[in-house]
């Protein structure tokens, strides 16, 4: 039953977007603590993936969840832009 629940969760566009945004936030946090070109590239890729996931979830009727995900994603973008990788 647990496998069935996790499968259902991964198929839910909101859950996918939440996971992608969480990954983007983690990648930007990692880049901030270890500002390398490789970490920046990883953060940029994670943000791009999260943007796609949130865009796919836009059709959901859970507008509050989408708004929160967009806010979190914007926060990750700001963190990315504030960190220099020299």
PDB file of N, CA, C and O in Angstrom, chain B, residues numbered from 101:
ATOM      1  N   UNK B 101       0.824  -1.196   0.000  1.00  0.00           N
ATOM      2  CA  UNK B 101       0.000   0.000   0.000  1.00  0.00           C
ATOM      3  C   UNK B 101       0.868   1.260   0.000  1.00  0.00           C
ATOM      4  O   UNK B 101       0.539   2.253  -0.648  1.00  0.00           O
ATOM      5  N   UNK B 102       1.956   1.203   0.722  1.00  0.00           N
ATOM      6  CA  UNK B 102       2.836   2.361   0.794  1.00  0.00           C
ATOM      7  C   UNK B 102       3.425   2.682  -0.579  1.00  0.00           C
ATOM      8  O   UNK B 102       3.528   3.852  -0.948  1.00  0.00           O
ATOM      9  N   UNK B 103       3.812   1.652  -1.342  1.00  0.00           N
ATOM     10  CA  UNK B 103       4.331   1.872  -2.683  1.00  0.00           C
ATOM     11  C   UNK B 103       3.289   2.526  -3.572  1.00  0.00           C
ATOM     12  O   UNK B 103       3.609   3.385  -4.394  1.00  0.00           O
ATOM     13  N   UNK B 104       2.051   2.117  -3.403  1.00  0.00           N
ATOM     14  CA  UNK B 104       0.961   2.687  -4.188  1.00  0.00           C
ATOM     15  C   UNK B 104       0.793   4.164  -3.857  1.00  0.00           C
ATOM     16  O   UNK B 104       0.568   4.974  -4.757  1.00  0.00           O
ATOM     17  N   UNK B 105       0.897   4.526  -2.588  1.00  0.00           N
ATOM     18  CA  UNK B 105       0.764   5.927  -2.190  1.00  0.00           C
ATOM     19  C   UNK B 105       1.902   6.757  -2.765  1.00  0.00           C
ATOM     20  O   UNK B 105       1.654   7.849  -3.277  1.00  0.00           O
ATOM     21  N   UNK B 106       3.130   6.282  -2.697  1.00  0.00           N
ATOM     22  CA  UNK B 106       4.249   7.053  -3.218  1.00  0.00           C
ATOM     23  C   UNK B 106       4.158   7.189  -4.732  1.00  0.00           C
ATOM     24  O   UNK B 106       4.552   8.216  -5.284  1.00  0.00           O
ATOM     25  N   UNK B 107       3.643   6.167  -5.409  1.00  0.00           N
ATOM     26  CA  UNK B 107       3.454   6.248  -6.852  1.00  0.00           C
ATOM     27  C   UNK B 107       2.401   7.304  -7.181  1.00  0.00           C
ATOM     28  O   UNK B 107       2.565   8.085  -8.118  1.00  0.00           O
ATOM     29  N   UNK B 108       1.334   7.321  -6.413  1.00  0.00           N
ATOM     30  CA  UNK B 108       0.296   8.316  -6.640  1.00  0.00           C
ATOM     31  C   UNK B 108       0.844   9.715  -6.397  1.00  0.00           C
ATOM     32  O   UNK B 108       0.504  10.653  -7.118  1.00  0.00           O
ATOM     33  N   UNK B 109       1.673   9.853  -5.405  1.00  0.00           N
ATOM     34  CA  UNK B 109       2.231  11.153  -5.092  1.00  0.00           C
ATOM     35  C   UNK B 109       3.123  11.640  -6.227  1.00  0.00           C
ATOM     36  O   UNK B 109       3.049  12.808  -6.607  1.00  0.00           O
ATOM     37  N   UNK B 110       3.959  10.774  -6.769  1.00  0.00           N
ATOM     38  CA  UNK B 110       4.874  11.205  -7.822  1.00  0.00           C
ATOM     39  C   UNK B 110       4.124  11.550  -9.100  1.00  0.00           C
ATOM     40  O   UNK B 110       4.657  12.267  -9.948  1.00  0.00           O
ATOM     41  N   UNK B 111       2.904  11.057  -9.257  1.00  0.00           N
ATOM     42  CA  UNK B 111       2.132  11.363 -10.444  1.00  0.00           C
ATOM     43  C   UNK B 111       1.356  12.672 -10.311  1.00  0.00           C
ATOM     44  O   UNK B 111       0.824  13.179 -11.299  1.00  0.00           O
ATOM     45  N   UNK B 112       1.288  13.217  -9.113  1.00  0.00           N
ATOM     46  CA  UNK B 112       0.558  14.439  -8.868  1.00  0.00           C
ATOM     47  C   UNK B 112       1.417  15.644  -9.276  1.00  0.00           C
ATOM     48  O   UNK B 112       2.520  15.809  -8.755  1.00  0.00           O
ATOM     49  N   UNK B 113       0.932  16.490 -10.198  1.00  0.00           N
ATOM     50  CA  UNK B 113       1.728  17.637 -10.646  1.00  0.00           C
ATOM     51  C   UNK B 113       2.136  18.582  -9.502  1.00  0.00           C
ATOM     52  O   UNK B 113       3.225  19.155  -9.536  1.00  0.00           O
ATOM     53  N   UNK B 114       1.282  18.744  -8.507  1.00  0.00           N
ATOM     54  CA  UNK B 114       1.635  19.606  -7.375  1.00  0.00           C
ATOM     55  C   UNK B 114       2.804  18.992  -6.607  1.00  0.00           C
ATOM     56  O   UNK B 114       3.751  19.695  -6.256  1.00  0.00           O
ATOM     57  N   UNK B 115       2.746  17.707  -6.349  1.00  0.00           N
ATOM     58  CA  UNK B 115       3.834  17.026  -5.641  1.00  0.00           C
ATOM     59  C   UNK B 115       5.135  17.091  -6.431  1.00  0.00           C
ATOM     60  O   UNK B 115       6.208  17.305  -5.867  1.00  0.00           O
ATOM     61  N   UNK B 116       5.028  16.906  -7.728  1.00  0.00           N
ATOM     62  CA  UNK B 116       6.219  16.993  -8.569  1.00  0.00           C
ATOM     63  C   UNK B 116       6.813  18.399  -8.502  1.00  0.00           C
ATOM     64  O   UNK B 116       8.030  18.557  -8.408  1.00  0.00           O
ATOM     65  N   UNK B 117       5.966  19.405  -8.551  1.00  0.00           N
ATOM     66  CA  UNK B 117       6.445  20.781  -8.480  1.00  0.00           C
ATOM     67  C   UNK B 117       7.056  21.071  -7.114  1.00  0.00           C
ATOM     68  O   UNK B 117       8.089  21.735  -7.023  1.00  0.00           O
ATOM     69  N   UNK B 118       6.425  20.579  -6.056  1.00  0.00           N
ATOM     70  CA  UNK B 118       6.967  20.777  -4.708  1.00  0.00           C
ATOM     71  C   UNK B 118       8.346  20.147  -4.589  1.00  0.00           C
ATOM     72  O   UNK B 118       9.265  20.754  -4.040  1.00  0.00           O
ATOM     73  N   UNK B 119       8.490  18.941  -5.099  1.00  0.00           N
ATOM     74  CA  UNK B 119       9.788  18.266  -5.048  1.00  0.00           C
ATOM     75  C   UNK B 119      10.839  19.013  -5.863  1.00  0.00           C
ATOM     76  O   UNK B 119      11.988  19.135  -5.439  1.00  0.00           O
ATOM     77  N   UNK B 120      10.451  19.502  -7.016  1.00  0.00           N
ATOM     78  CA  UNK B 120      11.389  20.226  -7.873  1.00  0.00           C
ATOM     79  C   UNK B 120      11.815  21.545  -7.230  1.00  0.00           C
ATOM     80  O   UNK B 120      12.990  21.909  -7.285  1.00  0.00           O
ATOM     81  N   UNK B 121      10.877  22.255  -6.627  1.00  0.00           N
ATOM     82  CA  UNK B 121      11.207  23.518  -5.954  1.00  0.00           C
ATOM     83  C   UNK B 121      12.118  23.246  -4.755  1.00  0.00           C
ATOM     84  O   UNK B 121      13.063  23.993  -4.504  1.00  0.00           O
ATOM     85  N   UNK B 122      11.832  22.188  -4.030  1.00  0.00           N
ATOM     86  CA  UNK B 122      12.683  21.819  -2.893  1.00  0.00           C
ATOM     87  C   UNK B 122      14.107  21.530  -3.375  1.00  0.00           C
ATOM     88  O   UNK B 122      15.075  21.958  -2.746  1.00  0.00           O
ATOM     89  N   UNK B 123      14.233  20.820  -4.465  1.00  0.00           N
ATOM     90  CA  UNK B 123      15.555  20.535  -5.029  1.00  0.00           C
ATOM     91  C   UNK B 123      16.265  21.811  -5.459  1.00  0.00           C
ATOM     92  O   UNK B 123      17.471  21.955  -5.261  1.00  0.00           O
ATOM     93  N   UNK B 124      15.515  22.736  -6.048  1.00  0.00           N
ATOM     94  CA  UNK B 124      16.101  24.015  -6.467  1.00  0.00           C
ATOM     95  C   UNK B 124      16.588  24.811  -5.262  1.00  0.00           C
ATOM     96  O   UNK B 124      17.663  25.410  -5.295  1.00  0.00           O
ATOM     97  N   UNK B 125      15.789  24.812  -4.198  1.00  0.00           N
ATOM     98  CA  UNK B 125      16.192  25.524  -2.989  1.00  0.00           C
ATOM     99  C   UNK B 125      17.440  24.884  -2.381  1.00  0.00           C
ATOM    100  O   UNK B 125      18.341  25.589  -1.928  1.00  0.00           O
ATOM    101  N   UNK B 126      17.493  23.566  -2.371  1.00  0.00           N
ATOM    102  CA  UNK B 126      18.670  22.868  -1.854  1.00  0.00           C
ATOM    103  C   UNK B 126      19.906  23.169  -2.700  1.00  0.00           C
ATOM    104  O   UNK B 126      20.993  23.386  -2.165  1.00  0.00           O
ATOM    105  N   UNK B 127      19.735  23.182  -4.010  1.00  0.00           N
ATOM    106  CA  UNK B 127      20.858  23.450  -4.912  1.00  0.00           C
ATOM    107  C   UNK B 127      21.372  24.875  -4.742  1.00  0.00           C
ATOM    108  O   UNK B 127      22.582  25.100  -4.777  1.00  0.00           O
ATOM    109  N   UNK B 128      20.479  25.835  -4.558  1.00  0.00           N
ATOM    110  CA  UNK B 128      20.941  27.217  -4.353  1.00  0.00           C
ATOM    111  C   UNK B 128      21.604  27.376  -2.987  1.00  0.00           C
ATOM    112  O   UNK B 128      22.563  28.136  -2.849  1.00  0.00           O
ATOM    113  N   UNK B 129      21.107  26.675  -1.994  1.00  0.00           N
ATOM    114  CA  UNK B 129      21.744  26.727  -0.671  1.00  0.00           C
ATOM    115  C   UNK B 129      23.143  26.127  -0.738  1.00  0.00           C
ATOM    116  O   UNK B 129      24.080  26.655  -0.138  1.00  0.00           O
ATOM    117  N   UNK B 130      23.281  25.031  -1.462  1.00  0.00           N
ATOM    118  CA  UNK B 130      24.590  24.410  -1.620  1.00  0.00           C
ATOM    119  C   UNK B 130      25.535  25.355  -2.361  1.00  0.00           C
ATOM    120  O   UNK B 130      26.708  25.472  -2.007  1.00  0.00           O
ATOM    121  N   UNK B 131      25.024  26.019  -3.381  1.00  0.00           N
ATOM    122  CA  UNK B 131      25.846  26.946  -4.148  1.00  0.00           C
ATOM    123  C   UNK B 131      26.304  28.111  -3.270  1.00  0.00           C
ATOM    124  O   UNK B 131      27.427  28.596  -3.412  1.00  0.00           O
ATOM    125  N   UNK B 132      25.434  28.558  -2.366  1.00  0.00           N
ATOM    126  CA  UNK B 132      25.812  29.657  -1.492  1.00  0.00           C
ATOM    127  C   UNK B 132      26.922  29.250  -0.529  1.00  0.00           C
ATOM    128  O   UNK B 132      27.812  30.046  -0.230  1.00  0.00           O
ATOM    129  N   UNK B 133      26.870  28.019  -0.048  1.00  0.00           N
ATOM    130  CA  UNK B 133      27.893  27.587   0.895  1.00  0.00           C
ATOM    131  C   UNK B 133      29.185  27.171   0.181  1.00  0.00           C
ATOM    132  O   UNK B 133      30.268  27.256   0.761  1.00  0.00           O
ATOM    133  N   UNK B 134      29.076  26.725  -1.064  1.00  0.00           N
ATOM    134  CA  UNK B 134      30.242  26.331  -1.864  1.00  0.00           C
ATOM    135  C   UNK B 134      30.103  26.940  -3.260  1.00  0.00           C
ATOM    136  O   UNK B 134      29.757  26.238  -4.211  1.00  0.00           O
ATOM    137  N   UNK B 135      30.372  28.243  -3.387  1.00  0.00           N
ATOM    138  CA  UNK B 135      30.139  28.930  -4.669  1.00  0.00           C
ATOM    139  C   UNK B 135      31.160  28.559  -5.749  1.00  0.00           C
ATOM    140  O   UNK B 135      32.192  29.211  -5.899  1.00  0.00           O
ATOM    141  N   UNK B 136      30.853  27.517  -6.481  1.00  0.00           N
ATOM    142  CA  UNK B 136      31.688  27.097  -7.607  1.00  0.00           C
ATOM    143  C   UNK B 136      30.857  27.183  -8.881  1.00  0.00           C
ATOM    144  O   UNK B 136      29.630  27.264  -8.836  1.00  0.00           O
ATOM    145  N   UNK B 137      31.532  27.163  -9.990  1.00  0.00           N
ATOM    146  CA  UNK B 137      30.839  27.194 -11.275  1.00  0.00           C
ATOM    147  C   UNK B 137      29.949  25.960 -11.416  1.00  0.00           C
ATOM    148  O   UNK B 137      28.832  26.049 -11.925  1.00  0.00           O
ATOM    149  N   UNK B 138      30.446  24.818 -10.968  1.00  0.00           N
ATOM    150  CA  UNK B 138      29.668  23.584 -11.059  1.00  0.00           C
ATOM    151  C   UNK B 138      28.406  23.661 -10.190  1.00  0.00           C
ATOM    152  O   UNK B 138      27.332  23.230 -10.611  1.00  0.00           O
ATOM    153  N   UNK B 139      28.538  24.206  -8.988  1.00  0.00           N
ATOM    154  CA  UNK B 139      27.372  24.339  -8.103  1.00  0.00           C
ATOM    155  C   UNK B 139      26.361  25.311  -8.698  1.00  0.00           C
ATOM    156  O   UNK B 139      25.153  25.101  -8.597  1.00  0.00           O
ATOM    157  N   UNK B 140      26.867  26.383  -9.322  1.00  0.00           N
ATOM    158  CA  UNK B 140      25.961  27.354  -9.948  1.00  0.00           C
ATOM    159  C   UNK B 140      25.197  26.712 -11.103  1.00  0.00           C
ATOM    160  O   UNK B 140      23.994  26.924 -11.255  1.00  0.00           O
ATOM    161  N   UNK B 141      25.903  25.928 -11.912  1.00  0.00           N
ATOM    162  CA  UNK B 141      25.257  25.245 -13.036  1.00  0.00           C
ATOM    163  C   UNK B 141      24.183  24.295 -12.522  1.00  0.00           C
ATOM    164  O   UNK B 141      23.089  24.223 -13.081  1.00  0.00           O
ATOM    165  N   UNK B 142      24.499  23.569 -11.459  1.00  0.00           N
ATOM    166  CA  UNK B 142      23.514  22.666 -10.866  1.00  0.00           C
ATOM    167  C   UNK B 142      22.297  23.411 -10.356  1.00  0.00           C
ATOM    168  O   UNK B 142      21.168  22.952 -10.529  1.00  0.00           O
ATOM    169  N   UNK B 143      22.518  24.564  -9.725  1.00  0.00           N
ATOM    170  CA  UNK B 143      21.408  25.367  -9.213  1.00  0.00           C
ATOM    171  C   UNK B 143      20.567  25.915 -10.370  1.00  0.00           C
ATOM    172  O   UNK B 143      19.337  25.912 -10.309  1.00  0.00           O
ATOM    173  N   UNK B 144      21.233  26.378 -11.411  1.00  0.00           N
ATOM    174  CA  UNK B 144      20.499  26.891 -12.581  1.00  0.00           C
ATOM    175  C   UNK B 144      19.636  25.799 -13.203  1.00  0.00           C
ATOM    176  O   UNK B 144      18.484  26.038 -13.564  1.00  0.00           O
ATOM    177  N   UNK B 145      20.198  24.602 -13.325  1.00  0.00           N
ATOM    178  CA  UNK B 145      19.444  23.482 -13.895  1.00  0.00           C
ATOM    179  C   UNK B 145      18.266  23.098 -13.004  1.00  0.00           C
ATOM    180  O   UNK B 145      17.174  22.814 -13.497  1.00  0.00           O
ATOM    181  N   UNK B 146      18.493  23.090 -11.689  1.00  0.00           N
ATOM    182  CA  UNK B 146      17.418  22.741 -10.754  1.00  0.00           C
ATOM    183  C   UNK B 146      16.297  23.773 -10.807  1.00  0.00           C
ATOM    184  O   UNK B 146      15.120  23.417 -10.745  1.00  0.00           O
ATOM    185  N   UNK B 147      16.654  25.040 -10.921  1.00  0.00           N
ATOM    186  CA  UNK B 147      15.641  26.093 -11.020  1.00  0.00           C
ATOM    187  C   UNK B 147      14.854  25.955 -12.324  1.00  0.00           C
ATOM    188  O   UNK B 147      13.632  26.100 -12.334  1.00  0.00           O
ATOM    189  N   UNK B 148      15.550  25.677 -13.411  1.00  0.00           N
ATOM    190  CA  UNK B 148      14.863  25.494 -14.704  1.00  0.00           C
ATOM    191  C   UNK B 148      13.890  24.320 -14.635  1.00  0.00           C
ATOM    192  O   UNK B 148      12.775  24.401 -15.150  1.00  0.00           O
ATOM    193  N   UNK B 149      14.315  23.233 -14.000  1.00  0.00           N
ATOM    194  CA  UNK B 149      13.435  22.075 -13.864  1.00  0.00           C
ATOM    195  C   UNK B 149      12.234  22.429 -12.988  1.00  0.00           C
ATOM    196  O   UNK B 149      11.109  22.029 -13.288  1.00  0.00           O
ATOM    197  N   UNK B 150      12.463  23.168 -11.921  1.00  0.00           N
ATOM    198  CA  UNK B 150      11.366  23.574 -11.043  1.00  0.00           C
ATOM    199  C   UNK B 150      10.394  24.489 -11.779  1.00  0.00           C
ATOM    200  O   UNK B 150       9.182  24.391 -11.587  1.00  0.00           O
ATOM    201  N   UNK B 151      10.916  25.371 -12.614  1.00  0.00           N
ATOM    202  CA  UNK B 151      10.047  26.253 -13.400  1.00  0.00           C
ATOM    203  C   UNK B 151       9.129  25.447 -14.309  1.00  0.00           C
ATOM    204  O   UNK B 151       7.944  25.754 -14.439  1.00  0.00           O
ATOM    205  N   UNK B 152       9.683  24.416 -14.936  1.00  0.00           N
ATOM    206  CA  UNK B 152       8.864  23.559 -15.811  1.00  0.00           C
ATOM    207  C   UNK B 152       7.809  22.810 -14.999  1.00  0.00           C
ATOM    208  O   UNK B 152       6.657  22.700 -15.418  1.00  0.00           O
ATOM    209  N   UNK B 153       8.207  22.302 -13.847  1.00  0.00           N
ATOM    210  CA  UNK B 153       7.267  21.545 -13.003  1.00  0.00           C
ATOM    211  C   UNK B 153       6.143  22.439 -12.498  1.00  0.00           C
ATOM    212  O   UNK B 153       4.983  22.027 -12.474  1.00  0.00           O
ATOM    213  N   UNK B 154       6.480  23.653 -12.096  1.00  0.00           N
ATOM    214  CA  UNK B 154       5.450  24.586 -11.615  1.00  0.00           C
ATOM    215  C   UNK B 154       4.534  24.983 -12.765  1.00  0.00           C
ATOM    216  O   UNK B 154       3.325  25.114 -12.577  1.00  0.00           O
ATOM    217  N   UNK B 155       5.092  25.174 -13.939  1.00  0.00           N
ATOM    218  CA  UNK B 155       4.271  25.516 -15.107  1.00  0.00           C
ATOM    219  C   UNK B 155       3.275  24.393 -15.418  1.00  0.00           C
ATOM    220  O   UNK B 155       2.123  24.661 -15.761  1.00  0.00           O
ATOM    221  N   UNK B 156       3.716  23.149 -15.299  1.00  0.00           N
ATOM    222  CA  UNK B 156       2.815  22.022 -15.551  1.00  0.00           C
ATOM    223  C   UNK B 156       1.734  21.926 -14.482  1.00  0.00           C
ATOM    224  O   UNK B 156       0.624  21.469 -14.756  1.00  0.00           O
ATOM    225  N   UNK B 157       2.054  22.354 -13.273  1.00  0.00           N
ATOM    226  CA  UNK B 157       1.091  22.283 -12.176  1.00  0.00           C
ATOM    227  C   UNK B 157       0.095  23.438 -12.209  1.00  0.00           C
ATOM    228  O   UNK B 157      -0.861  23.442 -11.434  1.00  0.00           O
ATOM    229  N   UNK B 158       0.296  24.406 -13.079  1.00  0.00           N
ATOM    230  CA  UNK B 158      -0.583  25.578 -13.165  1.00  0.00           C
ATOM    231  C   UNK B 158      -2.031  25.199 -13.443  1.00  0.00           C
ATOM    232  O   UNK B 158      -2.944  25.953 -13.106  1.00  0.00           O
ATOM    233  N   UNK B 159      -2.247  24.049 -14.047  1.00  0.00           N
ATOM    234  CA  UNK B 159      -3.616  23.639 -14.368  1.00  0.00           C
ATOM    235  C   UNK B 159      -4.369  23.152 -13.131  1.00  0.00           C
ATOM    236  O   UNK B 159      -5.579  22.933 -13.175  1.00  0.00           O
ATOM    237  N   UNK B 160      -3.645  22.988 -12.037  1.00  0.00           N
ATOM    238  CA  UNK B 160      -4.267  22.533 -10.789  1.00  0.00           C
ATOM    239  C   UNK B 160      -5.222  23.594 -10.259  1.00  0.00           C
ATOM    240  O   UNK B 160      -5.050  24.788 -10.505  1.00  0.00           O
ATOM    241  N   UNK B 161      -6.210  23.142  -9.540  1.00  0.00           N
ATOM    242  CA  UNK B 161      -7.151  24.083  -8.941  1.00  0.00           C
ATOM    243  C   UNK B 161      -6.667  24.583  -7.588  1.00  0.00           C
ATOM    244  O   UNK B 161      -7.322  25.418  -6.965  1.00  0.00           O
ATOM    245  N   UNK B 162      -5.524  24.081  -7.130  1.00  0.00           N
ATOM    246  CA  UNK B 162      -4.967  24.502  -5.853  1.00  0.00           C
ATOM    247  C   UNK B 162      -4.106  25.745  -6.081  1.00  0.00           C
ATOM    248  O   UNK B 162      -2.879  25.665  -6.133  1.00  0.00           O
ATOM    249  N   UNK B 163      -4.763  26.879  -6.215  1.00  0.00           N
ATOM    250  CA  UNK B 163      -4.087  28.135  -6.540  1.00  0.00           C
ATOM    251  C   UNK B 163      -3.155  28.586  -5.422  1.00  0.00           C
ATOM    252  O   UNK B 163      -2.120  29.197  -5.687  1.00  0.00           O
ATOM    253  N   UNK B 164      -3.509  28.291  -4.185  1.00  0.00           N
ATOM    254  CA  UNK B 164      -2.660  28.683  -3.069  1.00  0.00           C
ATOM    255  C   UNK B 164      -1.326  27.933  -3.121  1.00  0.00           C
ATOM    256  O   UNK B 164      -0.271  28.530  -2.906  1.00  0.00           O
ATOM    257  N   UNK B 165      -1.367  26.656  -3.399  1.00  0.00           N
ATOM    258  CA  UNK B 165      -0.141  25.865  -3.489  1.00  0.00           C
ATOM    259  C   UNK B 165       0.743  26.376  -4.627  1.00  0.00           C
ATOM    260  O   UNK B 165       1.960  26.470  -4.472  1.00  0.00           O
ATOM    261  N   UNK B 166       0.147  26.701  -5.753  1.00  0.00           N
ATOM    262  CA  UNK B 166       0.902  27.219  -6.899  1.00  0.00           C
ATOM    263  C   UNK B 166       1.532  28.563  -6.546  1.00  0.00           C
ATOM    264  O   UNK B 166       2.690  28.810  -6.881  1.00  0.00           O
ATOM    265  N   UNK B 167       0.783  29.427  -5.876  1.00  0.00           N
ATOM    266  CA  UNK B 167       1.312  30.730  -5.473  1.00  0.00           C
ATOM    267  C   UNK B 167       2.499  30.565  -4.530  1.00  0.00           C
ATOM    268  O   UNK B 167       3.501  31.268  -4.664  1.00  0.00           O
ATOM    269  N   UNK B 168       2.394  29.647  -3.584  1.00  0.00           N
ATOM    270  CA  UNK B 168       3.488  29.398  -2.647  1.00  0.00           C
ATOM    271  C   UNK B 168       4.715  28.847  -3.372  1.00  0.00           C
ATOM    272  O   UNK B 168       5.845  29.230  -3.070  1.00  0.00           O
ATOM    273  N   UNK B 169       4.489  27.955  -4.321  1.00  0.00           N
ATOM    274  CA  UNK B 169       5.609  27.402  -5.083  1.00  0.00           C
ATOM    275  C   UNK B 169       6.293  28.489  -5.911  1.00  0.00           C
ATOM    276  O   UNK B 169       7.520  28.515  -6.010  1.00  0.00           O
ATOM    277  N   UNK B 170       5.509  29.378  -6.499  1.00  0.00           N
ATOM    278  CA  UNK B 170       6.089  30.481  -7.269  1.00  0.00           C
ATOM    279  C   UNK B 170       6.910  31.406  -6.374  1.00  0.00           C
ATOM    280  O   UNK B 170       7.965  31.890  -6.784  1.00  0.00           O
ATOM    281  N   UNK B 171       6.432  31.652  -5.155  1.00  0.00           N
ATOM    282  CA  UNK B 171       7.187  32.485  -4.211  1.00  0.00           C
ATOM    283  C   UNK B 171       8.504  31.823  -3.846  1.00  0.00           C
ATOM    284  O   UNK B 171       9.548  32.476  -3.828  1.00  0.00           O
ATOM    285  N   UNK B 172       8.459  30.538  -3.557  1.00  0.00           N
ATOM    286  CA  UNK B 172       9.673  29.810  -3.193  1.00  0.00           C
ATOM    287  C   UNK B 172      10.665  29.761  -4.354  1.00  0.00           C
ATOM    288  O   UNK B 172      11.877  29.855  -4.158  1.00  0.00           O
ATOM    289  N   UNK B 173      10.138  29.616  -5.537  1.00  0.00           N
ATOM    290  CA  UNK B 173      10.981  29.579  -6.725  1.00  0.00           C
ATOM    291  C   UNK B 173      11.634  30.939  -6.956  1.00  0.00           C
ATOM    292  O   UNK B 173      12.809  31.014  -7.316  1.00  0.00           O
ATOM    293  N   UNK B 174      10.884  31.997  -6.750  1.00  0.00           N
ATOM    294  CA  UNK B 174      11.442  33.346  -6.888  1.00  0.00           C
ATOM    295  C   UNK B 174      12.545  33.578  -5.860  1.00  0.00           C
ATOM    296  O   UNK B 174      13.555  34.214  -6.162  1.00  0.00           O
ATOM    297  N   UNK B 175      12.356  33.067  -4.659  1.00  0.00           N
ATOM    298  CA  UNK B 175      13.374  33.160  -3.618  1.00  0.00           C
ATOM    299  C   UNK B 175      14.657  32.448  -4.057  1.00  0.00           C
ATOM    300  O   UNK B 175      15.756  32.969  -3.865  1.00  0.00           O
ATOM    301  N   UNK B 176      14.517  31.279  -4.637  1.00  0.00           N
ATOM    302  CA  UNK B 176      15.681  30.525  -5.122  1.00  0.00           C
ATOM    303  C   UNK B 176      16.381  31.293  -6.230  1.00  0.00           C
ATOM    304  O   UNK B 176      17.611  31.319  -6.278  1.00  0.00           O
ATOM    305  N   UNK B 177      15.614  31.925  -7.129  1.00  0.00           N
ATOM    306  CA  UNK B 177      16.215  32.728  -8.204  1.00  0.00           C
ATOM    307  C   UNK B 177      17.022  33.891  -7.629  1.00  0.00           C
ATOM    308  O   UNK B 177      18.128  34.177  -8.086  1.00  0.00           O
ATOM    309  N   UNK B 178      16.452  34.560  -6.619  1.00  0.00           N
ATOM    310  CA  UNK B 178      17.150  35.686  -5.997  1.00  0.00           C
ATOM    311  C   UNK B 178      18.450  35.230  -5.354  1.00  0.00           C
ATOM    312  O   UNK B 178      19.478  35.895  -5.485  1.00  0.00           O
ATOM    313  N   UNK B 179      18.408  34.098  -4.660  1.00  0.00           N
ATOM    314  CA  UNK B 179      19.620  33.564  -4.038  1.00  0.00           C
ATOM    315  C   UNK B 179      20.666  33.249  -5.094  1.00  0.00           C
ATOM    316  O   UNK B 179      21.852  33.509  -4.895  1.00  0.00           O
ATOM    317  N   UNK B 180      20.236  32.702  -6.195  1.00  0.00           N
ATOM    318  CA  UNK B 180      21.144  32.387  -7.300  1.00  0.00           C
ATOM    319  C   UNK B 180      21.820  33.659  -7.819  1.00  0.00           C
ATOM    320  O   UNK B 180      23.032  33.691  -8.032  1.00  0.00           O
ATOM    321  N   UNK B 181      21.026  34.688  -8.014  1.00  0.00           N
ATOM    322  CA  UNK B 181      21.546  35.938  -8.563  1.00  0.00           C
ATOM    323  C   UNK B 181      22.435  36.690  -7.585  1.00  0.00           C
ATOM    324  O   UNK B 181      23.272  37.489  -8.008  1.00  0.00           O
ATOM    325  N   UNK B 182      22.274  36.453  -6.295  1.00  0.00           N
ATOM    326  CA  UNK B 182      23.067  37.160  -5.288  1.00  0.00           C
ATOM    327  C   UNK B 182      24.415  36.511  -5.009  1.00  0.00           C
ATOM    328  O   UNK B 182      25.272  37.111  -4.359  1.00  0.00           O
ATOM    329  N   UNK B 183      24.608  35.296  -5.495  1.00  0.00           N
ATOM    330  CA  UNK B 183      25.843  34.560  -5.208  1.00  0.00           C
ATOM    331  C   UNK B 183      26.785  34.620  -6.399  1.00  0.00           C
ATOM    332  O   UNK B 183      26.425  34.274  -7.524  1.00  0.00           O
ATOM    333  N   UNK B 184      27.997  35.069  -6.119  1.00  0.00           N
ATOM    334  CA  UNK B 184      29.031  35.106  -7.156  1.00  0.00           C
ATOM    335  C   UNK B 184      29.848  33.834  -7.109  1.00  0.00           C
ATOM    336  O   UNK B 184      30.167  33.327  -6.034  1.00  0.00           O
ATOM    337  N   UNK B 185      30.181  33.325  -8.269  1.00  0.00           N
ATOM    338  CA  UNK B 185      31.043  32.141  -8.352  1.00  0.00           C
ATOM    339  C   UNK B 185      32.315  32.541  -9.067  1.00  0.00           C
ATOM    340  O   UNK B 185      32.376  32.555 -10.296  1.00  0.00           O
ATOM    341  N   UNK B 186      33.306  32.858  -8.304  1.00  0.00           N
ATOM    342  CA  UNK B 186      34.587  33.299  -8.905  1.00  0.00           C
ATOM    343  C   UNK B 186      35.562  32.166  -9.052  1.00  0.00           C
ATOM    344  O   UNK B 186      36.676  32.369  -9.536  1.00  0.00           O
TER     345      UNK B 186
END
